[in-house]
Amino acid sequence: MSVTMRKFGELSTGEEIMIYRLENASGAYADVTSFGAILVNLCVPDRTGKLTDVVLGYDSLAGYETNSCFFGATIGRNGNRIANGRFTIFGKEVVLAQNDNENNLHSGPDGFEKKVWKAVDASDEKNSITFTRISPSGENGFPGEFIVSVKYELTQDNALKITYHGVSDENTVANMTNHTYFNLNGEGSGNVLGQYLRLNAHTYTPVQDSRAIPVGVYAPVKGTPMDFCRAKTIGQEIDADFDQLKYTGGYDHNFVTDYYSAGNIRPIAEAWSEETGIAMEVSTDCPCVQFYAGNFIVKEDGKNGHTYTRRDGFCLETQVEPNAVNEEHFHSPILEAGDQYSSVTSYRFFVK
């Protein structure tokens, strides 16, 4: 196992950015960059042993400076949407930028994915790299100085483990995630509609309309196109005559995963491709996952000369419910001053 470093490029400001490769004994590797703590490449073996890059992204740093689709991005402080860009925390109103209709999406428009992080604790033994930064109080409107780290680790059994830690000196929100788009046939191979997905989730949070804010209730998936308790292809019902799918142009919904308890890391999803044999198991200690089928990718110039279009990748973003800070009975994203925030998600790859 090894961790190596090279120059990735220079930002438009002239600042030099590095990229770090985590490689295990089988030859699988992950490339992550200090700009945005972004996952750039993830290459795992298919059933013939050929290494296949299963994540969408860009060849150059310039692509990530724009990155309107959030390819590979570390999202923070809060993943997903906050209605009207507003919430109240212990009697204090917080106002955020509205960058998604009237909502705040992924803490933007200038979230953690657009910040330069410091690389620390590169470990050959653990095959890991940790990125840290200090998010100042008021950054993107969020209260409190938030000292945060993101650790990437590539294990010998081809699991990419992402661990988040943070602490704030004021009451704030902490609900971090990763926005990688997967294509188990390989990036640039076309759409993911024929790939299989199973979600360990018997309920989901239906949305009000195209703004994609949950109505505030859990609904059963049974008897609807939202049911992935038994595996089916992503495309099997994605265009069904079902209001929830019409609102968001396909799957872009939060699923409430089974057997959640605080700190309990358990499998929540499995996806695979019959074409390559590549399978992925997702485990997390988060209560929910956003399944997004890439409905809004529009002619993105990606890696290796490929052009990505609608539904060429899918995301499984572990999280608490969207707009949870404004819904008392959802899982709370509130981090009280001095408390430790911690979360872990693992994407393990194997041949099926």
C-alpha positions as CSV (number, residue, x, y, z in Angstrom):
1,M,0.0,0.0,0.0
2,S,1.2,3.5,-0.7
3,V,0.3,7.2,-0.7
4,T,2.0,9.3,-3.4
5,M,1.6,13.0,-4.3
6,R,1.9,15.0,-7.4
7,K,1.0,18.5,-8.7
8,F,-2.6,18.6,-10.0
9,G,-2.5,22.1,-11.3
10,E,-2.8,25.8,-10.4
11,L,-6.0,27.6,-9.5
12,S,-7.0,30.7,-11.4
13,T,-5.5,32.6,-8.4
14,G,-2.1,30.9,-9.1
15,E,-2.3,28.7,-6.0
16,E,-0.7,25.3,-6.5
17,I,-2.9,22.3,-5.8
18,M,-1.8,18.7,-5.2
19,I,-3.4,15.4,-5.9
20,Y,-2.8,12.3,-3.7
21,R,-3.0,8.6,-4.8
22,L,-4.0,5.9,-2.5
23,E,-3.1,2.5,-4.0
24,N,-3.5,-0.9,-2.5
25,A,-1.8,-4.2,-3.1
26,S,-4.3,-5.3,-5.8
27,G,-3.5,-2.2,-7.9
28,A,-6.8,-0.4,-7.2
29,Y,-6.4,3.2,-6.5
30,A,-8.2,6.5,-5.6
31,D,-7.0,10.0,-6.4
32,V,-8.1,12.8,-4.2
33,T,-7.1,16.5,-4.4
34,S,-6.5,19.2,-1.8
35,F,-8.9,21.5,-3.7
36,G,-12.3,20.7,-2.3
37,A,-11.1,17.4,-0.8
38,I,-12.5,16.0,-4.0
39,L,-12.4,12.4,-5.2
40,V,-11.1,12.6,-8.8
41,N,-10.5,9.0,-9.8
42,L,-11.5,5.6,-8.4
43,C,-10.2,2.6,-10.3
44,V,-11.2,-0.9,-9.3
45,P,-11.0,-4.3,-11.1
46,D,-13.8,-5.7,-13.2
47,R,-14.5,-9.4,-13.6
48,T,-11.6,-9.7,-16.0
49,G,-9.2,-7.9,-13.7
50,K,-9.1,-4.8,-15.8
51,L,-8.9,-1.6,-13.7
52,T,-12.0,0.6,-14.4
53,D,-12.5,4.2,-13.3
54,V,-16.0,4.1,-11.8
55,V,-16.5,7.9,-11.0
56,L,-17.3,10.9,-13.1
57,G,-15.0,13.9,-13.1
58,Y,-12.6,16.1,-14.9
59,D,-9.0,15.7,-16.2
60,S,-7.9,19.1,-15.0
61,L,-8.2,21.3,-12.0
62,A,-10.0,24.0,-14.1
63,G,-13.0,21.7,-14.4
64,Y,-13.3,21.4,-10.6
65,E,-13.1,25.2,-10.2
66,T,-16.5,25.3,-11.9
67,N,-17.9,21.8,-11.2
68,S,-21.6,22.8,-11.4
69,C,-22.5,19.1,-10.9
70,F,-20.4,18.6,-7.7
71,F,-18.5,15.7,-9.2
72,G,-16.6,13.9,-6.4
73,A,-17.2,16.8,-4.0
74,T,-16.9,16.9,-0.3
75,I,-20.1,18.8,0.7
76,G,-20.3,20.9,3.8
77,R,-21.2,22.2,6.2
78,N,-24.7,20.9,5.2
79,G,-25.5,18.5,2.4
80,N,-28.7,18.8,0.4
81,R,-31.4,21.5,0.7
82,I,-32.5,24.0,3.3
83,A,-35.8,25.5,2.5
84,N,-35.7,29.2,1.7
85,G,-32.1,29.3,2.9
86,R,-33.2,29.9,6.5
87,F,-33.4,28.2,9.8
88,T,-33.5,29.0,13.5
89,I,-31.1,27.5,15.9
90,F,-31.7,28.0,19.7
91,G,-33.7,31.1,18.9
92,K,-31.1,32.6,16.5
93,E,-32.2,33.0,12.9
94,V,-29.6,32.1,10.3
95,V,-29.9,33.3,6.7
96,L,-28.0,31.5,3.9
97,A,-27.6,32.1,0.2
98,Q,-30.4,30.9,-2.0
99,N,-28.6,29.0,-4.8
100,D,-31.3,26.5,-5.8
101,N,-34.5,28.2,-6.6
102,E,-35.4,29.6,-3.2
103,N,-33.4,27.0,-1.4
104,N,-29.8,26.7,-0.1
105,L,-28.3,23.6,-1.8
106,H,-25.1,22.0,-0.5
107,S,-24.2,25.1,1.6
108,G,-23.4,26.9,-1.7
109,P,-22.8,28.7,-3.9
110,D,-19.3,28.6,-2.4
111,G,-19.2,25.4,-0.3
112,F,-16.4,23.2,1.0
113,E,-15.9,21.8,-2.5
114,K,-14.5,25.2,-3.6
115,K,-12.1,25.6,-0.7
116,V,-8.4,24.7,-0.5
117,W,-7.8,22.1,2.2
118,K,-4.5,21.2,4.0
119,A,-3.3,17.7,3.5
120,V,-2.1,16.1,6.8
121,D,-1.4,12.6,8.1
122,A,-0.6,10.8,4.9
123,S,-0.2,7.2,6.0
124,D,1.3,4.4,3.9
125,E,0.4,1.9,6.6
126,K,-3.3,2.9,6.7
127,N,-3.3,3.9,3.0
128,S,-5.0,7.1,3.9
129,I,-4.8,10.9,3.6
130,T,-6.6,13.5,5.8
131,F,-7.6,17.0,4.7
132,T,-8.3,19.7,7.2
133,R,-9.5,23.3,7.2
134,I,-11.0,25.9,9.5
135,S,-14.4,27.2,8.3
136,P,-14.7,30.7,9.8
137,S,-17.8,31.8,11.6
138,G,-20.2,33.3,9.1
139,E,-18.8,31.4,6.1
140,N,-21.8,31.0,3.7
141,G,-23.9,32.2,6.6
142,F,-23.3,29.4,9.1
143,P,-22.5,30.3,12.7
144,G,-19.4,29.2,14.5
145,E,-15.8,28.5,13.6
146,F,-15.9,25.0,12.4
147,I,-12.6,23.0,12.5
148,V,-13.2,20.1,10.2
149,S,-11.4,17.1,8.7
150,V,-12.1,14.6,5.9
151,K,-10.1,11.3,5.8
152,Y,-10.0,9.0,2.8
153,E,-8.8,5.5,3.3
154,L,-8.5,2.7,0.6
155,T,-8.5,-0.7,2.2
156,Q,-7.0,-4.0,1.0
157,D,-10.5,-5.3,0.1
158,N,-11.2,-2.3,-2.2
159,A,-13.3,-0.2,0.2
160,L,-13.0,3.6,0.0
161,K,-13.8,4.7,3.5
162,I,-14.6,8.4,4.1
163,T,-14.5,9.7,7.7
164,Y,-15.7,13.2,8.7
165,H,-14.8,15.0,12.0
166,G,-15.6,18.5,13.2
167,V,-16.0,20.8,16.2
168,S,-17.6,24.3,16.4
169,D,-17.3,27.0,19.0
170,E,-20.9,28.0,18.4
171,N,-24.1,26.1,17.8
172,T,-24.2,25.3,14.1
173,V,-25.3,22.7,11.5
174,A,-23.1,19.7,10.5
175,N,-24.3,17.3,7.9
176,M,-21.5,16.4,5.6
177,T,-21.5,14.1,2.6
178,N,-19.8,13.1,-0.6
179,H,-21.3,13.9,-4.0
180,T,-19.5,11.3,-6.2
181,Y,-21.3,10.1,-9.3
182,F,-20.8,6.4,-9.9
183,N,-21.0,4.4,-13.2
184,L,-20.1,0.8,-12.6
185,N,-19.6,0.3,-16.4
186,G,-16.9,3.0,-16.1
187,E,-17.0,6.7,-16.5
188,G,-17.9,7.8,-20.0
189,S,-19.6,4.5,-20.9
190,G,-23.1,6.0,-21.2
191,N,-26.1,6.0,-18.9
192,V,-26.6,3.9,-15.7
193,L,-30.2,2.9,-16.4
194,G,-29.3,-0.8,-16.8
195,Q,-27.3,-1.0,-13.6
196,Y,-28.9,-2.6,-10.6
197,L,-29.6,-1.0,-7.2
198,R,-30.9,-2.3,-3.9
199,L,-31.7,0.1,-1.0
200,N,-32.2,-1.1,2.6
201,A,-35.0,1.5,3.0
202,H,-38.7,0.8,3.5
203,T,-39.5,4.5,3.8
204,Y,-38.6,7.7,2.0
205,T,-39.4,11.5,2.4
206,P,-41.7,12.6,-0.4
207,V,-41.2,16.2,-1.7
208,Q,-43.7,19.0,-2.1
209,D,-42.9,19.9,-5.7
210,S,-40.0,20.6,-8.1
211,R,-38.1,22.5,-5.3
212,A,-37.5,19.1,-3.8
213,I,-38.2,20.1,-0.2
214,P,-39.7,17.2,1.8
215,V,-43.3,17.6,3.0
216,G,-42.1,16.5,6.4
217,V,-43.4,12.9,6.6
218,Y,-42.0,9.4,6.0
219,A,-43.9,7.4,3.3
220,P,-43.7,3.7,2.6
221,V,-41.9,2.7,-0.6
222,K,-44.0,-0.4,-1.0
223,G,-46.2,-0.3,-4.1
224,T,-44.5,2.7,-5.6
225,P,-41.5,3.2,-8.1
226,M,-39.5,4.2,-5.0
227,D,-39.3,0.6,-3.8
228,F,-35.7,-0.7,-4.1
229,C,-36.0,-3.1,-1.2
230,R,-35.5,-5.8,-3.9
231,A,-32.9,-5.0,-6.5
232,K,-34.0,-3.6,-9.8
233,T,-32.4,-1.6,-12.6
234,I,-32.2,2.1,-12.0
235,G,-34.1,2.7,-15.3
236,Q,-36.9,0.2,-14.7
237,E,-39.4,2.7,-13.3
238,I,-37.5,6.0,-13.5
239,D,-40.0,7.5,-16.0
240,A,-43.1,6.1,-14.3
241,D,-46.3,8.1,-14.2
242,F,-45.7,9.0,-10.6
243,D,-45.8,12.6,-9.3
244,Q,-42.6,12.3,-7.1
245,L,-40.5,11.3,-10.1
246,K,-42.1,14.0,-12.3
247,Y,-41.2,16.7,-9.7
248,T,-37.5,15.9,-9.9
249,G,-37.1,14.5,-13.4
250,G,-36.4,11.0,-12.0
251,Y,-34.9,9.8,-8.8
252,D,-33.6,12.6,-6.6
253,H,-35.0,11.6,-3.2
254,N,-34.0,10.9,0.4
255,F,-34.4,7.4,1.6
256,V,-34.7,6.6,5.3
257,T,-32.5,3.6,5.8
258,D,-33.3,0.6,8.0
259,Y,-31.8,-0.3,11.4
260,Y,-30.4,3.1,12.2
261,S,-29.0,3.8,15.6
262,A,-26.4,6.4,16.5
263,G,-22.9,5.2,15.6
264,N,-24.1,2.0,14.0
265,I,-22.3,1.4,10.7
266,R,-24.4,-1.0,8.6
267,P,-24.9,-1.8,4.9
268,I,-27.6,0.5,3.4
269,A,-27.2,-0.1,-0.4
270,E,-25.8,-2.3,-3.1
271,A,-25.4,-1.6,-6.8
272,W,-23.9,-3.6,-9.6
273,S,-23.3,-3.9,-13.3
274,E,-23.9,-7.2,-15.1
275,E,-21.7,-5.8,-18.0
276,T,-18.5,-5.4,-16.0
277,G,-19.4,-7.5,-12.9
278,I,-18.4,-4.5,-10.7
279,A,-20.5,-4.3,-7.5
280,M,-20.5,-1.7,-4.8
281,E,-21.7,-2.0,-1.2
282,V,-22.4,1.2,0.7
283,S,-22.2,1.2,4.5
284,T,-22.7,4.2,6.9
285,D,-23.6,5.4,10.3
286,C,-25.9,8.0,8.8
287,P,-29.7,7.6,9.0
288,C,-30.5,8.5,5.4
289,V,-29.2,8.5,1.8
290,Q,-30.0,10.6,-1.2
291,F,-30.3,8.6,-4.3
292,Y,-29.8,10.9,-7.3
293,A,-29.8,9.4,-10.8
294,G,-28.0,12.3,-12.6
295,N,-31.2,13.8,-14.1
296,F,-29.6,17.2,-14.5
297,I,-26.2,16.4,-16.1
298,V,-26.1,18.4,-19.3
299,K,-23.2,18.0,-21.7
300,E,-20.4,18.1,-19.2
301,D,-16.9,17.8,-20.7
302,G,-15.5,15.0,-18.5
303,K,-12.4,12.8,-18.2
304,N,-10.6,11.2,-21.2
305,G,-12.5,13.2,-23.8
306,H,-15.9,11.9,-22.7
307,T,-19.0,14.1,-22.6
308,Y,-21.4,13.3,-19.8
309,T,-25.1,13.7,-20.3
310,R,-28.3,13.0,-18.5
311,R,-28.2,9.9,-16.2
312,D,-24.6,9.0,-16.9
313,G,-23.9,8.6,-13.2
314,F,-25.7,8.0,-9.9
315,C,-25.1,9.3,-6.4
316,L,-25.7,7.7,-3.0
317,E,-25.2,10.7,-0.6
318,T,-25.3,9.6,3.0
319,Q,-26.9,12.3,5.2
320,V,-29.8,13.3,7.5
321,E,-33.0,14.3,5.8
322,P,-33.1,17.3,3.5
323,N,-34.3,20.4,5.4
324,A,-34.0,18.5,8.6
325,V,-32.9,21.6,10.5
326,N,-36.4,22.9,9.9
327,E,-38.3,19.7,10.7
328,E,-38.4,18.8,14.4
329,H,-39.1,15.1,14.0
330,F,-36.4,14.5,11.4
331,H,-32.9,13.5,12.5
332,S,-31.2,16.6,13.8
333,P,-28.1,18.0,12.0
334,I,-27.5,20.5,14.9
335,L,-24.0,20.4,16.3
336,E,-23.9,22.2,19.7
337,A,-20.8,24.2,20.6
338,G,-17.9,22.1,21.8
339,D,-19.5,18.8,20.8
340,Q,-17.7,16.5,18.3
341,Y,-19.2,15.8,14.9
342,S,-18.3,12.4,13.4
343,S,-19.6,10.4,10.5
344,V,-18.3,7.6,8.3
345,T,-19.3,6.1,5.0
346,S,-17.7,3.3,3.1
347,Y,-18.0,2.3,-0.6
348,R,-16.7,-1.3,-1.0
349,F,-16.1,-2.7,-4.5
350,F,-16.1,-6.4,-5.5
351,V,-16.9,-8.6,-8.4
352,K,-20.4,-10.1,-8.6
